[in-house]
């Protein structure tokens, strides 16, 4: 428990004064085949008994080369207006000398999501919050904090979630922390790899923590299946069976 708690504190509470030192220690020769490296990527979820709650994602990534500039200078968060709302809490570029360049209102778009790339059709109620980071160049770092207000789950008083613990670029630390109320009892499984796990009991609420350190990138292959099908993936659900889901959907 102590080890995982330390990791969470690092990922969620590390102050900006420490970021510059972390960023400067990472050089392109440490990751010669990568465009960037996630110094940390953390997700913190707090749930209410009815399945509503909030999710906060906080990540810090260093850009290593011009390809990384193109890869990381824009990020999108999707949400369904019937169930969720996205709030941008922080979005900055940290220059190699420590100068902070903030994302402004003109750098943020909230737009309907096309049904597929190039399509003229839109999916109702599905939107994306698109953020463009200014003045990104090799050697910079990008910090982003986005909050998803989960107004209500599709299925009342339930929680379902999955997270991928691998990607196209290396990650030094990835953490997922979920706080459950007494009535939501989670079941989970890890596919295609190993993820560390611990839990903390505080009064009547239990917090589960999953983490993985020093994650290597996944090598791309021709005709490769979608990333969630081949990467290390954690799947969580408080629904006890598919029969329960089926009955609910039928009704």
WORABEL-V743530 format. One record per residue. RES is the residue in one small letter. SS is DSSP state (hx for helix, st for strand, lp for the rest). BURIAL is b if it has 24 or more other C-alpha atoms within 12 Angstrom, else e. Layout:
{{RES | SS | BURIAL} {RES | SS | BURIAL}}
This chain:
{{x | lp | e} {x | hx | e} {x | hx | e} {x | hx | b} {x | hx | b} {x | hx | e} {x | hx | b} {x | hx | b} {x | hx | e} {x | hx | b} {x | hx | b} {x | hx | b} {x | hx | e} {x | lp | e} {x | lp | e} {x | hx | b} {x | hx | e} {x | hx | e} {x | hx | b} {x | hx | b} {x | hx | e} {x | hx | b} {x | hx | b} {x | hx | b} {x | hx | e} {x | lp | b} {x | lp | b} {x | hx | e} {x | hx | e} {x | hx | e} {x | hx | b} {x | lp | e} {x | lp | e} {x | lp | b} {x | lp | b} {x | st | b} {x | st | b} {x | st | b} {x | st | b} {x | st | b} {x | st | b} {x | st | b} {x | st | b} {x | st | b} {x | st | b} {x | st | b} {x | st | b} {x | lp | b} {x | lp | e} {x | lp | e} {x | lp | b} {x | lp | b} {x | st | b} {x | st | b} {x | st | b} {x | st | b} {x | st | b} {x | st | b} {x | st | b} {x | st | b} {x | st | b} {x | st | b} {x | st | b} {x | lp | b} {x | lp | b} {x | hx | e} {x | hx | e} {x | hx | b} {x | hx | b} {x | hx | e} {x | hx | b} {x | hx | b} {x | lp | b} {x | st | b} {x | st | b} {x | st | b} {x | st | b} {x | st | b} {x | st | b} {x | st | b} {x | lp | b} {x | lp | e} {x | lp | b} {x | st | b} {x | st | b} {x | st | b} {x | st | b} {x | st | b} {x | st | e} {x | st | b} {x | st | b} {x | st | b} {x | st | b} {x | st | b} {x | lp | b} {x | lp | b} {x | lp | e} {x | lp | e} {x | lp | e} {x | st | b} {x | st | b} {x | st | b} {x | lp | b} {x | lp | e} {x | hx | e} {x | hx | e} {x | hx | e} {x | st | b} {x | st | b} {x | st | b} {x | st | e} {x | st | b} {x | st | b} {x | st | e} {x | lp | e} {x | lp | e} {x | lp | e} {x | lp | e} {x | lp | e} {x | lp | e} {x | lp | e} {x | st | e} {x | st | e} {x | st | e} {x | st | e} {x | st | b} {x | st | b} {x | st | b} {x | st | b} {x | st | b} {x | st | b} {x | st | b} {x | lp | b} {x | lp | b} {x | lp | b} {x | lp | b} {x | lp | b} {x | lp | b} {x | lp | b} {x | lp | b} {x | st | b} {x | st | b} {x | st | b} {x | st | b} {x | st | b} {x | st | b} {x | st | b} {x | st | b} {x | st | b} {x | st | b} {x | lp | b} {x | lp | b} {x | lp | b} {x | lp | e} {x | lp | e} {x | lp | e} {x | lp | b} {x | lp | b} {x | lp | b} {x | st | b} {x | st | b} {x | st | b} {x | st | b} {x | st | b} {x | lp | b} {x | lp | b} {x | lp | b} {x | lp | b} {x | lp | b} {x | st | b} {x | st | b} {x | st | b} {x | st | b} {x | st | b} {x | st | b} {x | st | b} {x | st | b} {x | st | b} {x | st | b} {x | st | b} {x | lp | b} {x | lp | e} {x | lp | e} {x | lp | b} {x | lp | b} {x | lp | b} {x | st | e} {x | st | b} {x | st | e} {x | st | b} {x | st | e} {x | lp | e} {x | lp | e} {x | lp | e} {x | lp | b} {x | st | b} {x | st | b} {x | st | b} {x | st | b} {x | st | e} {x | st | e} {x | st | e} {x | lp | e} {x | lp | e} {x | st | e} {x | st | e} {x | st | b} {x | st | b} {x | st | b} {x | st | b} {x | st | b} {x | st | b} {x | st | b} {x | st | e} {x | st | b} {x | lp | b} {x | lp | b} {x | lp | b} {x | lp | e} {x | lp | e} {x | lp | e} {x | lp | e} {x | lp | e} {x | lp | e} {x | lp | e} {x | lp | e} {x | hx | e} {x | hx | e} {x | hx | e} {x | hx | b} {x | lp | b} {x | lp | b} {x | st | b} {x | st | b} {x | st | b} {x | st | b} {x | st | b} {x | lp | b} {x | lp | b} {x | lp | e} {x | lp | e} {x | hx | e} {x | hx | e} {x | hx | e} {x | hx | e} {x | hx | e} {x | hx | e} {x | hx | e} {x | hx | e} {x | hx | e} {x | lp | e}}
